[in-house]
Amino acid sequence: MEAQNIDVIFVGEISNGALASHTFEIASLARKLGSSIKCVLSVSNSNSTFDVDAASVQLGEYGVNELHGVDCGKGLCGYGLAGYINRMCESAQSNSKDVIVVGPASYLGRDVLAHLSVFADRNVLANAIDIDLDSDGIVTTHMIFGGSKVLKAKSSGTSPQLVILRPKSISAQADSATQCSVVRAQAGDLIEAGASSEIINSEITQSDGPALDEATIVISGGRGLGSQENYEKLIVGCANELGAATGASRAIVDAGWVPYSKQVGQTGKTVKPQVYIACGISGATQHLVGMKGSKNIIAINTDDQAPIFSVADLGIVADVNVVMPELIEKLKNLKS
C-alpha cells in the first residue's frame, strides 16, 4: 500500500465538551499512513453545545482534511457511525483508493469497529500501539503478556484495514495547518427502526486535581503504603503540593482503598506524564504496561529487586512511609 493512494478514516471522540486527547494522537499517526485524513465524530447537529467548526480548526493543525459531524439521532451511536464509515469506505474504494480505519480503544471506538467489521466483512487488529504500511497492507505493533513482549501483526488483502489503537501510544504532535472542511451528516437512515438508545444518566468522576490520563505529574500508591489512611495522607497530600494527579496499583483498587478510576495499568488507565512517582508499588507487569512510557519515572520501594526499578530513572530503596512525609514537608517549605 502506498500512502498517496490511502484514505485514513478515524473515529474521533468528545470528552467533557472538548475533543478527547486520543483524537489528536490518532490524527498524528494518520499523517504517515495516508494522503487524505478524515475524522468522524458523533454530534447532535440540531442541539449541541459542541463547536464543530472550532474542532475542525484544531484538527486542521494536526493534518486532518475533513471533519464529519454525524448525527445519529436517538439511534445506537456505534452502529450508526459504523454504517456511515462503511459508506465512506465504499465511496473511496469506488475511486480506487485503499482505506485504513482507526478507532480508539474506548467504549465508542470498540463499538464502532466491531460493527464495521461485520459490515465490511474484515477482521479488526485490536489494541495496537503503532501502525506502519506494508507493500500489500499494514503492519501493526502490539504489546502482549502484560507488556513484557512486543509482536507485529500484518493485515493484507481487500481494504478497509481496521485497527483499534491504544491511547497514549502515540505522541500528539501538531503539523503545519491544513484546511479542514466540515461535513454535517445524518445517520438516521442507516439505523434500523427500533434500534434506539437513551442516556439515562451521565456522571463525571470528581477530582480535586488534574485528570489522571492528562496530568503532567502523576503520583501513584501501592500496597507498600500499608493502609488507605496512608494513601490519603501521603499520596493525596503530596499531589496537592505538586498539583499532580493521583493514581494507584490494582492491588489497592481491589482492596477498596481507592476507586477504579485511579487504577494505572493494563486493565486501568495508560498514563504518559512528564514525571511518574511510584510509591510502594512493586511493579507487576500489569502495572508497568500502563506507565512505563512516562518521561521520568521515580520509584520508592523497600525491595531493591522490585520490578519497578527496571523502568525507573531514579530509584529510592526505602520505606515510602518515611520518605513521603519528609518530601511533603520540604515541598511545603519551598512554597512558604
C-alpha contacts under 8 A as a table, 3 or more apart, distances in Angstrom:
res1	aa1	res2	aa2	distance
1	M	5	N	7.60
1	M	6	I	7.59
1	M	98	D	7.53
1	M	133	L	6.38
1	M	134	D	5.98
1	M	135	S	5.05
1	M	136	D	5.11
1	M	137	G	5.53
1	M	138	I	7.58
2	E	5	N	5.67
2	E	6	I	6.71
2	E	34	G	7.80
2	E	133	L	7.46
2	E	135	S	7.45
3	A	6	I	5.20
3	A	32	K	7.34
3	A	33	L	5.39
3	A	34	G	4.29
3	A	35	S	5.87
3	A	133	L	7.79
4	Q	34	G	5.94
4	Q	35	S	4.91
5	N	34	G	6.96
5	N	35	S	6.74
5	N	97	K	5.53
5	N	98	D	6.22
6	I	33	L	7.23
6	I	34	G	4.65
6	I	35	S	6.02
6	I	36	S	6.76
6	I	97	K	5.74
6	I	98	D	4.72
6	I	99	V	5.49
6	I	100	I	7.19
7	D	34	G	5.59
7	D	35	S	6.43
7	D	36	S	4.87
7	D	37	I	6.05
7	D	38	K	7.58
7	D	92	A	7.23
7	D	97	K	6.71
7	D	98	D	6.24
7	D	99	V	4.87
7	D	100	I	6.42
8	V	30	A	6.36
8	V	33	L	7.08
8	V	34	G	5.72
8	V	35	S	7.79
8	V	36	S	6.16
8	V	37	I	4.84
8	V	38	K	6.18
8	V	99	V	5.85
8	V	100	I	4.88
8	V	101	V	5.91
8	V	102	V	7.59
9	I	37	I	6.02
9	I	38	K	4.76
9	I	39	C	5.83
9	I	40	V	7.19
9	I	85	I	7.70
9	I	99	V	7.35
9	I	100	I	6.27
9	I	101	V	4.80
9	I	102	V	6.44
10	F	26	I	7.32
10	F	27	A	7.81
10	F	37	I	7.91
10	F	38	K	6.37
10	F	39	C	5.03
10	F	40	V	6.16
10	F	101	V	5.44
10	F	102	V	4.61
10	F	103	G	5.65
11	V	23	T	7.54
11	V	39	C	5.91
11	V	40	V	5.09
11	V	41	L	6.29
11	V	101	V	7.98
11	V	102	V	6.49
11	V	103	G	4.94
11	V	104	P	6.99
11	V	109	G	6.46
12	G	19	L	7.46
12	G	20	A	7.60
12	G	22	H	7.99
12	G	23	T	5.07
12	G	39	C	5.88
12	G	40	V	5.71
12	G	41	L	5.05
12	G	42	S	7.88
12	G	103	G	7.61
12	G	104	P	7.95
13	E	19	L	5.95
13	E	20	A	5.61
13	E	23	T	6.33
13	E	41	L	6.12
13	E	42	S	7.30
13	E	108	L	7.90
14	I	17	G	6.06
14	I	18	A	5.34
14	I	19	L	4.54
14	I	20	A	5.29
14	I	41	L	7.88
15	S	18	A	5.39
15	S	19	L	5.93
15	S	20	A	5.06
17	G	49	T	7.66
17	G	50	F	6.06
18	A	50	F	7.20
19	L	23	T	6.60
19	L	55	A	7.19
20	A	23	T	5.52
20	A	24	F	7.51
21	S	24	F	5.58
21	S	25	E	6.60
21	S	172	A	7.94
22	H	25	E	4.76
22	H	26	I	6.19
22	H	104	P	6.90
22	H	167	P	5.64
22	H	168	K	7.03
22	H	172	A	7.98
23	T	26	I	5.42
23	T	27	A	6.29
23	T	104	P	7.78
24	F	27	A	4.92
24	F	28	S	6.13
24	F	59	L	7.22
24	F	62	Y	6.96
24	F	172	A	5.50
24	F	173	Q	7.71
25	E	28	S	5.18
25	E	29	L	6.46
25	E	167	P	7.64
25	E	168	K	7.41
25	E	169	S	7.95
25	E	170	I	5.54
25	E	171	S	5.90
25	E	172	A	4.33
25	E	173	Q	7.51
26	I	29	L	5.08
26	I	30	A	6.03
26	I	102	V	7.51
26	I	104	P	7.74
26	I	165	L	7.72
26	I	170	I	7.37
26	I	172	A	7.71
27	A	30	A	5.01
27	A	31	R	6.65
27	A	37	I	7.73
27	A	59	L	7.62
27	A	62	Y	6.10
27	A	63	G	7.08
27	A	64	V	6.66
27	A	172	A	7.70
28	S	31	R	5.72
28	S	32	K	7.92
28	S	62	Y	6.08
28	S	63	G	7.55
28	S	170	I	7.60
28	S	171	S	7.47
28	S	172	A	5.58
28	S	173	Q	5.89
28	S	174	A	7.11
29	L	32	K	6.06
29	L	33	L	7.16
29	L	130	D	7.94
29	L	131	I	7.76
29	L	170	I	6.90
30	A	33	L	5.12
30	A	34	G	6.40
30	A	37	I	6.72
31	R	34	G	6.05
31	R	35	S	7.29
31	R	37	I	7.30
31	R	63	G	6.57
33	L	132	D	7.05
33	L	133	L	6.68
34	G	37	I	6.69
36	S	64	V	7.60
36	S	65	N	6.34
37	I	63	G	7.27
37	I	64	V	5.02
37	I	65	N	5.36
37	I	66	E	6.68
38	K	64	V	6.00
38	K	65	N	5.88
38	K	66	E	4.71
38	K	67	L	5.91
38	K	68	H	7.34
39	C	64	V	7.11
39	C	66	E	6.25
39	C	67	L	4.87
39	C	68	H	6.06
40	V	67	L	6.04
40	V	68	H	4.72
40	V	69	G	6.25
40	V	70	V	7.01
40	V	81	L	7.72
40	V	85	I	7.68
41	L	67	L	7.31
41	L	68	H	6.01
41	L	69	G	5.01
41	L	70	V	5.96
42	S	69	G	5.97
42	S	70	V	5.04
42	S	71	D	6.01
42	S	72	C	7.07
42	S	77	C	7.22
42	S	81	L	7.20
43	V	48	S	7.16
43	V	50	F	7.70
43	V	69	G	5.67
43	V	70	V	5.63
43	V	71	D	5.19
43	V	72	C	7.61
44	S	47	N	5.53
44	S	48	S	5.38
44	S	70	V	7.36
44	S	71	D	4.95
44	S	72	C	7.46
44	S	73	G	7.04
45	N	48	S	6.55
45	N	69	G	7.40
45	N	70	V	7.50
45	N	71	D	5.86
45	N	184	R	7.15
48	S	51	D	7.90
51	D	54	A	5.42
51	D	55	A	6.31
52	V	55	A	4.97
52	V	56	S	6.22
52	V	69	G	7.06
52	V	182	V	7.63
53	D	56	S	5.11
53	D	57	V	6.62
53	D	182	V	6.92
54	A	57	V	5.22
54	A	58	Q	6.52
55	A	58	Q	5.05
55	A	59	L	6.16
56	S	59	L	5.07
56	S	60	G	5.97
56	S	66	E	7.62
56	S	67	L	6.03
56	S	180	C	5.60
56	S	181	S	6.84
56	S	182	V	6.65
57	V	60	G	5.05
57	V	61	E	6.69
57	V	179	Q	7.69
57	V	180	C	6.53
58	Q	61	E	5.45
58	Q	62	Y	7.21
59	L	62	Y	5.16
59	L	63	G	6.65
59	L	64	V	5.46
59	L	67	L	7.95
59	L	180	C	6.98
60	G	63	G	5.09
60	G	64	V	4.95
60	G	65	N	6.58
60	G	177	A	5.57
60	G	178	T	4.58
60	G	179	Q	5.69
60	G	180	C	4.89
61	E	64	V	7.40
61	E	174	A	5.43
61	E	175	D	5.61
61	E	176	S	6.07
61	E	177	A	4.34
61	E	178	T	5.97
62	Y	173	Q	6.88
62	Y	174	A	4.48
62	Y	175	D	4.97
62	Y	176	S	7.32
62	Y	177	A	7.00
62	Y	178	T	7.44
63	G	174	A	7.55
63	G	175	D	5.99
63	G	176	S	7.13
63	G	177	A	6.59
63	G	178	T	5.28
63	G	180	C	7.94
64	V	67	L	7.49
64	V	178	T	6.66
64	V	179	Q	7.83
64	V	180	C	5.91
65	N	178	T	6.62
65	N	179	Q	6.24
65	N	180	C	4.39
65	N	181	S	6.33
66	E	180	C	4.99
66	E	181	S	4.84
66	E	182	V	5.92
66	E	183	V	7.15
67	L	180	C	6.68
67	L	181	S	6.21
67	L	182	V	4.95
67	L	183	V	6.09
68	H	182	V	6.01
68	H	183	V	4.63
68	H	184	R	5.88
68	H	185	A	6.96
69	G	182	V	7.30
69	G	183	V	6.11
69	G	184	R	4.89
69	G	185	A	6.13
70	V	81	L	7.24
70	V	184	R	6.09
70	V	185	A	4.77
70	V	186	Q	5.52
70	V	187	A	6.47
71	D	184	R	7.88
71	D	185	A	6.21
71	D	186	Q	4.83
71	D	187	A	5.97
71	D	188	G	7.63
72	C	75	G	5.50
72	C	76	L	7.14
72	C	77	C	5.79
72	C	80	G	5.89
72	C	81	L	7.40
72	C	186	Q	6.20
72	C	187	A	4.94
72	C	188	G	5.64
73	G	186	Q	7.87
73	G	187	A	7.61
73	G	188	G	6.44
74	K	77	C	7.89
74	K	196	S	5.30
74	K	197	S	5.52
74	K	198	E	6.57
75	G	80	G	6.91
75	G	188	G	7.00
75	G	191	I	6.34
75	G	195	A	5.70
75	G	196	S	4.07
75	G	197	S	5.54
76	L	79	Y	5.41
76	L	80	G	6.05
76	L	191	I	7.32
76	L	195	A	6.10
76	L	196	S	5.45
76	L	197	S	5.48
77	C	80	G	5.10
77	C	81	L	6.06
77	C	197	S	7.96
78	G	81	L	5.29
78	G	82	A	6.08
78	G	108	L	6.20
78	G	109	G	7.84
78	G	111	D	5.21
78	G	112	V	4.48
78	G	115	H	7.35
79	Y	82	A	5.20
79	Y	83	G	6.31
79	Y	111	D	7.40
79	Y	112	V	6.23
79	Y	115	H	6.03
79	Y	191	I	7.04
80	G	83	G	5.18
80	G	84	Y	6.28
80	G	187	A	5.65
80	G	188	G	7.29
80	G	190	L	6.00
80	G	191	I	5.69
81	L	84	Y	5.01
81	L	85	I	6.08
81	L	112	V	6.35
81	L	187	A	7.12
82	A	85	I	5.13
82	A	86	N	6.01
82	A	112	V	5.05
82	A	113	L	6.83
82	A	115	H	5.88
82	A	116	L	4.95
82	A	119	F	7.90
83	G	86	N	5.05
83	G	87	R	6.45
83	G	115	H	7.94
83	G	116	L	6.93
83	G	119	F	7.39
83	G	187	A	7.67
83	G	190	L	5.92
83	G	191	I	7.86
84	Y	87	R	5.24
84	Y	88	M	6.49
84	Y	187	A	6.41
84	Y	190	L	7.19
85	I	88	M	4.89
85	I	89	C	6.18
85	I	116	L	7.66
86	N	89	C	5.02
86	N	90	E	6.25
86	N	116	L	6.54
86	N	119	F	6.88
86	N	120	A	6.77
87	R	90	E	5.07
87	R	91	S	6.17
88	M	91	S	5.12
88	M	92	A	6.24
89	C	92	A	5.16
89	C	93	Q	6.11
89	C	99	V	6.42
89	C	160	P	6.75
90	E	93	Q	5.09
90	E	94	S	6.12
91	S	94	S	5.17
91	S	95	N	6.66
92	A	95	N	5.21
92	A	96	S	6.63
92	A	97	K	5.21
92	A	98	D	7.13
92	A	99	V	7.14
93	Q	96	S	4.87
93	Q	97	K	4.92
93	Q	98	D	6.28
93	Q	99	V	7.43
94	S	97	K	7.31
98	D	159	S	5.86
98	D	160	P	6.77
99	V	159	S	5.62
99	V	160	P	4.67
99	V	161	Q	6.37
100	I	159	S	7.12
100	I	160	P	5.35
100	I	161	Q	4.70
100	I	162	L	6.11
100	I	163	V	7.74
101	V	160	P	6.59
101	V	161	Q	6.09
101	V	162	L	4.97
101	V	163	V	6.29
102	V	162	L	6.08
102	V	163	V	4.86
102	V	164	I	5.69
102	V	165	L	6.83
103	G	109	G	4.70
103	G	110	R	6.94
103	G	112	V	7.61
103	G	113	L	6.66
103	G	163	V	6.42
103	G	164	I	4.83
103	G	165	L	6.18
104	P	108	L	7.84
104	P	109	G	4.86
104	P	110	R	7.12
104	P	164	I	5.46
104	P	165	L	4.99
104	P	166	R	6.20
104	P	167	P	6.58
105	A	109	G	5.76
105	A	110	R	6.01
105	A	126	A	7.93
105	A	127	N	6.53
105	A	164	I	5.68
105	A	165	L	5.62
105	A	166	R	5.14
105	A	167	P	6.58
106	S	109	G	5.07
106	S	110	R	6.01
107	Y	110	R	5.48
107	Y	111	D	6.11
108	L	111	D	5.05
108	L	112	V	6.14
109	G	112	V	5.29
109	G	113	L	6.20
109	G	164	I	7.23
110	R	113	L	5.26
110	R	114	A	5.94
110	R	164	I	7.06
111	D	114	A	5.28
111	D	115	H	6.45
112	V	115	H	5.43
112	V	116	L	6.12
113	L	116	L	4.90
113	L	117	S	5.91
113	L	124	V	7.24
113	L	162	L	7.12
113	L	163	V	7.82
113	L	164	I	7.48
114	A	117	S	5.18
114	A	118	V	6.84
114	A	124	V	7.65
115	H	118	V	5.33
115	H	119	F	6.38
116	L	119	F	4.90
116	L	120	A	5.84
116	L	121	D	7.85
117	S	120	A	5.41
117	S	121	D	5.43
117	S	122	R	5.02
117	S	123	N	5.94
117	S	124	V	6.54
117	S	162	L	7.50
118	V	121	D	4.93
118	V	122	R	6.92
120	A	160	P	7.45
122	R	160	P	7.35
122	R	161	Q	7.37
122	R	162	L	7.30
123	N	161	Q	7.93
123	N	162	L	6.82
124	V	161	Q	7.57
124	V	162	L	4.93
124	V	163	V	5.58
124	V	164	I	7.26
125	L	128	A	6.93
125	L	140	T	7.57
125	L	153	A	7.85
125	L	155	S	7.94
125	L	162	L	6.27
125	L	163	V	4.77
125	L	164	I	6.26
126	A	163	V	5.82
126	A	164	I	4.64
126	A	165	L	6.85
127	N	142	H	6.56
127	N	163	V	7.86
127	N	164	I	5.45
127	N	165	L	5.31
127	N	166	R	5.19
128	A	131	I	7.38
128	A	140	T	6.08
128	A	141	T	5.50
128	A	142	H	4.76
128	A	143	M	7.54
128	A	163	V	7.10
128	A	164	I	6.11
128	A	165	L	4.76
128	A	166	R	5.79
129	I	140	T	7.40
129	I	141	T	5.57
129	I	142	H	5.65
129	I	143	M	7.42
129	I	165	L	5.84
129	I	166	R	5.63
129	I	169	S	5.05
129	I	170	I	7.27
130	D	140	T	5.65
130	D	141	T	5.12
130	D	142	H	7.46
130	D	165	L	7.34
130	D	169	S	7.07
130	D	170	I	7.35
131	I	138	I	6.85
131	I	139	V	5.83
131	I	140	T	4.47
131	I	141	T	6.43
132	D	138	I	5.70
132	D	139	V	5.15
132	D	140	T	6.26
133	L	137	G	6.30
133	L	138	I	4.50
133	L	139	V	6.06
134	D	137	G	5.03
134	D	138	I	4.96
134	D	139	V	6.28
135	S	138	I	7.91
136	D	156	S	5.62
136	D	157	G	6.88
137	G	154	K	7.14
137	G	155	S	5.57
137	G	156	S	4.15
137	G	157	G	6.62
137	G	161	Q	7.64
138	I	154	K	5.76
138	I	155	S	5.44
138	I	156	S	6.53
138	I	161	Q	7.48
139	V	152	K	6.45
139	V	153	A	5.53
139	V	154	K	4.42
139	V	155	S	6.47
140	T	152	K	5.58
140	T	153	A	5.21
140	T	154	K	6.33
141	T	150	V	6.96
141	T	151	L	5.86
141	T	152	K	4.68
141	T	153	A	6.49
142	H	150	V	5.66
142	H	151	L	5.40
142	H	152	K	6.31
142	H	153	A	7.67
143	M	146	G	7.07
143	M	147	G	4.75
143	M	148	S	7.12
143	M	149	K	5.77
143	M	150	V	4.55
143	M	151	L	6.45
144	I	147	G	5.07
144	I	148	S	6.46
144	I	149	K	5.32
144	I	150	V	6.07
144	I	151	L	7.29
145	F	148	S	5.60
145	F	149	K	6.20
146	G	149	K	7.72
146	G	266	Q	6.65
146	G	285	T	5.43
146	G	286	Q	5.20
146	G	289	V	6.27
147	G	150	V	7.00
147	G	285	T	6.65
147	G	286	Q	7.47
147	G	288	L	7.50
147	G	289	V	5.10
148	S	285	T	6.83
148	S	289	V	7.96
155	S	161	Q	6.88
156	S	159	S	7.86
156	S	161	Q	7.71
158	T	161	Q	7.77
165	L	169	S	7.64
166	R	169	S	5.92
167	P	170	I	7.42
167	P	270	T	6.97
168	K	171	S	6.84
168	K	270	T	6.44
168	K	271	V	6.68
168	K	272	K	6.46
186	Q	189	D	7.67
187	A	190	L	5.35
187	A	191	I	6.88
188	G	191	I	5.48
189	D	192	E	7.60
191	I	195	A	6.57
192	E	195	A	5.52
193	A	196	S	7.80
199	I	202	S	7.16
205	T	261	S	7.78
207	S	210	P	7.08
207	S	211	A	7.20
209	G	239	A	7.90
209	G	240	N	7.43
209	G	243	G	6.42
209	G	244	A	6.38
209	G	245	A	5.64
210	P	214	E	7.01
210	P	215	A	5.60
210	P	243	G	7.46
210	P	244	A	6.55
210	P	245	A	5.37
211	A	214	E	5.31
211	A	215	A	5.84
211	A	245	A	6.33
212	L	215	A	5.57
212	L	218	V	7.03
212	L	245	A	5.25
212	L	246	T	6.63
212	L	247	G	6.86
212	L	262	K	7.11
212	L	271	V	7.20
213	D	269	K	6.84
213	D	270	T	6.73
213	D	271	V	5.09
213	D	272	K	7.37
214	E	271	V	7.52
214	E	273	P	7.48
215	A	218	V	6.44
215	A	244	A	6.65
215	A	245	A	5.98
215	A	273	P	6.04
216	T	244	A	7.23
216	T	272	K	7.87
216	T	273	P	4.41
216	T	274	Q	5.05
216	T	275	V	6.49
217	I	242	L	7.87
217	I	243	G	7.66
217	I	244	A	4.89
217	I	245	A	6.36
217	I	273	P	5.54
217	I	274	Q	5.99
217	I	275	V	4.82
217	I	276	Y	5.95
217	I	277	I	7.97
218	V	239	A	7.77
218	V	244	A	5.45
218	V	245	A	4.82
218	V	246	T	5.72
218	V	247	G	6.63
218	V	273	P	6.60
218	V	275	V	6.41
218	V	276	Y	4.92
218	V	277	I	6.27
219	I	235	I	6.44
219	I	238	C	7.93
219	I	239	A	6.53
219	I	244	A	6.76
219	I	245	A	6.32
219	I	246	T	5.04
219	I	247	G	5.92
219	I	276	Y	5.97
219	I	277	I	4.71
219	I	278	A	6.20
219	I	279	C	7.39
220	S	235	I	6.81
220	S	246	T	5.60
220	S	247	G	4.14
220	S	248	A	4.71
220	S	249	S	7.11
220	S	276	Y	7.68
220	S	277	I	6.17
220	S	278	A	5.10
220	S	279	C	5.97
220	S	281	I	7.96
221	G	224	G	7.69
221	G	225	L	6.80
221	G	231	Y	6.60
221	G	235	I	6.44
221	G	247	G	6.57
221	G	248	A	4.91
221	G	249	S	6.41
221	G	278	A	6.16
221	G	279	C	4.77
221	G	280	G	5.92
221	G	281	I	6.28
222	G	225	L	6.07
222	G	248	A	6.05
222	G	249	S	5.24
222	G	251	A	6.84
222	G	252	I	6.05
222	G	278	A	7.83
222	G	279	C	6.28
222	G	280	G	4.92
222	G	281	I	4.50
222	G	282	S	7.70
223	R	226	G	5.70
223	R	227	S	7.55
223	R	249	S	7.93
223	R	251	A	6.66
223	R	252	I	6.15
223	R	280	G	6.07
223	R	281	I	6.53
224	G	279	C	7.29
224	G	280	G	3.94
224	G	281	I	6.36
224	G	301	N	7.39
224	G	319	D	7.92
224	G	320	V	7.08
225	L	228	Q	7.87
225	L	230	N	5.94
225	L	231	Y	6.42
225	L	279	C	7.40
225	L	280	G	5.72
225	L	320	V	6.61
225	L	321	N	6.36
226	G	230	N	6.82
227	S	230	N	5.30
227	S	231	Y	6.59
227	S	257	W	7.74
228	Q	231	Y	5.02
228	Q	232	E	6.44
228	Q	257	W	5.04
228	Q	258	V	7.75
229	E	232	E	5.22
229	E	233	K	6.16
230	N	233	K	4.95
230	N	234	L	5.64
230	N	235	I	7.58
230	N	321	N	7.75
231	Y	234	L	5.41
231	Y	235	I	5.13
231	Y	236	V	6.63
231	Y	257	W	7.96
232	E	235	I	5.90
232	E	236	V	5.03
232	E	237	G	6.64
233	K	236	V	6.03
233	K	237	G	5.24
234	L	237	G	5.00
234	L	238	C	5.84
234	L	321	N	7.71
234	L	324	M	6.07
234	L	325	P	6.67
234	L	328	I	7.78
235	I	238	C	5.33
235	I	239	A	6.08
235	I	246	T	6.80
235	I	279	C	7.97
236	V	239	A	5.01
236	V	240	N	6.15
236	V	246	T	6.51
237	G	240	N	5.28
237	G	241	E	6.67
237	G	328	I	7.18
238	C	241	E	5.19
238	C	242	L	6.36
238	C	324	M	7.56
238	C	327	L	7.70
238	C	328	I	5.50
239	A	242	L	5.12
239	A	243	G	5.59
239	A	244	A	4.56
239	A	245	A	6.21
239	A	246	T	6.51
240	N	243	G	5.25
240	N	244	A	6.60
241	E	244	A	7.80
241	E	328	I	7.22
241	E	331	L	6.53
241	E	332	K	6.99
242	L	331	L	7.86
246	T	262	K	6.82
247	G	262	K	4.69
247	G	263	Q	5.88
247	G	264	V	6.19
248	A	252	I	6.77
248	A	253	V	6.89
248	A	258	V	7.50
248	A	262	K	5.61
248	A	263	Q	4.91
248	A	264	V	5.93
249	S	252	I	5.90
249	S	253	V	6.61
249	S	263	Q	5.73
249	S	264	V	6.01
249	S	265	G	7.34
249	S	281	I	6.85
249	S	287	H	6.51
250	R	253	V	5.01
250	R	254	D	6.03
250	R	263	Q	5.90
250	R	264	V	7.24
250	R	265	G	7.45
250	R	268	G	7.96
250	R	287	H	7.44
251	A	254	D	5.26
251	A	255	A	6.22
252	I	255	A	4.70
252	I	256	G	6.24
252	I	257	W	5.52
252	I	258	V	6.71
253	V	256	G	5.17
253	V	257	W	5.85
253	V	258	V	5.28
253	V	259	P	6.03
253	V	260	Y	5.84
253	V	262	K	7.84
253	V	263	Q	6.62
254	D	257	W	7.74
256	G	259	P	6.89
258	V	262	K	6.91
259	P	262	K	5.98
259	P	263	Q	7.58
260	Y	263	Q	5.33
260	Y	268	G	7.43
261	S	268	G	7.51
261	S	269	K	7.90
262	K	268	G	7.72
262	K	269	K	7.69
263	Q	267	T	7.93
263	Q	268	G	4.92
263	Q	269	K	6.17
264	V	267	T	7.67
264	V	268	G	4.93
264	V	269	K	4.74
264	V	270	T	6.11
264	V	271	V	7.18
264	V	287	H	6.17
264	V	290	G	5.58
264	V	291	M	7.01
265	G	268	G	4.78
265	G	269	K	5.69
265	G	270	T	6.10
265	G	286	Q	5.43
265	G	287	H	4.09
265	G	288	L	6.47
265	G	289	V	5.79
265	G	290	G	3.86
265	G	291	M	6.86
266	Q	269	K	7.03
266	Q	270	T	7.25
266	Q	286	Q	5.23
266	Q	287	H	6.41
266	Q	289	V	5.80
266	Q	290	G	5.52
267	T	286	Q	7.51
268	G	290	G	7.45
269	K	290	G	6.29
270	T	289	V	7.56
270	T	290	G	4.19
270	T	291	M	6.05
271	V	290	G	6.06
271	V	291	M	5.30
271	V	293	G	7.50
271	V	294	S	6.97
272	K	291	M	6.21
272	K	292	K	7.72
272	K	293	G	5.48
272	K	294	S	4.31
272	K	295	K	7.03
273	P	276	Y	6.29
273	P	294	S	5.13
273	P	295	K	6.44
273	P	296	N	7.94
274	Q	294	S	6.04
274	Q	295	K	4.89
274	Q	296	N	5.90
275	V	294	S	6.51
275	V	295	K	6.19
275	V	296	N	4.76
275	V	297	I	5.89
275	V	298	I	7.54
276	Y	291	M	7.63
276	Y	294	S	6.30
276	Y	295	K	7.83
276	Y	296	N	6.22
276	Y	297	I	4.82
276	Y	298	I	6.14
277	I	297	I	5.98
277	I	298	I	4.71
277	I	299	A	5.84
277	I	300	I	7.82
278	A	281	I	5.87
278	A	297	I	7.59
278	A	298	I	6.18
278	A	299	A	4.74
278	A	300	I	6.20
279	C	299	A	6.22
279	C	300	I	5.08
279	C	301	N	6.71
279	C	320	V	6.05
280	G	299	A	7.92
280	G	300	I	5.96
280	G	301	N	5.09
280	G	302	T	7.74
280	G	319	D	7.74
280	G	320	V	5.94
281	I	299	A	7.85
281	I	300	I	7.64
281	I	301	N	6.79
281	I	308	I	7.13
282	S	301	N	6.99
282	S	303	D	7.85
282	S	306	A	5.14
282	S	307	P	6.08
282	S	308	I	5.61
283	G	286	Q	7.87
283	G	287	H	5.92
283	G	288	L	5.93
283	G	306	A	6.61
283	G	307	P	5.02
283	G	308	I	4.16
283	G	309	F	7.90
284	A	287	H	5.42
284	A	288	L	6.35
284	A	307	P	6.69
284	A	308	I	7.49
285	T	288	L	5.02
285	T	289	V	6.27
286	Q	289	V	5.81
286	Q	290	G	7.29
287	H	290	G	5.53
287	H	291	M	6.93
288	L	291	M	5.44
288	L	292	K	5.39
288	L	308	I	7.34
289	V	292	K	5.99
290	G	293	G	7.71
291	M	294	S	5.75
292	K	297	I	7.77
292	K	311	V	6.47
294	S	297	I	6.41
296	N	312	A	7.55
296	N	313	D	6.09
297	I	311	V	7.19
297	I	312	A	4.83
297	I	313	D	5.24
297	I	314	L	6.52
298	I	312	A	5.60
298	I	313	D	6.07
298	I	314	L	4.83
298	I	315	G	5.86
298	I	316	I	7.76
299	A	308	I	6.65
299	A	309	F	6.49
299	A	312	A	6.04
299	A	314	L	6.43
299	A	315	G	4.90
299	A	316	I	6.09
300	I	315	G	6.11
300	I	316	I	4.75
300	I	317	V	5.99
300	I	318	A	6.37
300	I	319	D	7.31
300	I	320	V	5.99
301	N	304	D	7.06
301	N	306	A	7.36
301	N	315	G	8.00
301	N	316	I	6.52
301	N	317	V	5.24
301	N	318	A	5.57
301	N	319	D	6.17
301	N	320	V	6.44
302	T	317	V	5.03
302	T	318	A	4.63
302	T	319	D	5.35
302	T	320	V	7.70
303	D	306	A	5.36
303	D	317	V	6.61
303	D	318	A	7.98
304	D	309	F	7.52
304	D	317	V	5.84
305	Q	309	F	7.33
306	A	309	F	6.01
306	A	310	S	7.89
307	P	310	S	5.45
307	P	311	V	7.73
308	I	311	V	5.89
308	I	312	A	6.40
309	F	312	A	4.83
309	F	314	L	7.99
309	F	315	G	6.05
312	A	315	G	6.04
318	A	322	V	7.56
318	A	323	V	7.06
319	D	322	V	5.40
319	D	323	V	6.38
320	V	323	V	5.01
320	V	324	M	5.73
321	N	324	M	5.83
321	N	325	P	6.85
322	V	325	P	6.12
322	V	326	E	6.94
323	V	326	E	5.49
323	V	327	L	6.27
324	M	327	L	4.92
324	M	328	I	6.08
325	P	328	I	5.15
325	P	329	E	6.16
326	E	329	E	5.10
326	E	330	K	6.23
327	L	330	K	5.16
327	L	331	L	6.20
328	I	331	L	5.10
328	I	332	K	6.22
329	E	332	K	5.14
329	E	333	N	6.27
330	K	333	N	5.02
330	K	334	L	6.20
331	L	334	L	5.08
331	L	335	K	6.30
332	K	335	K	5.13
332	K	336	S	6.30
333	N	336	S	5.13
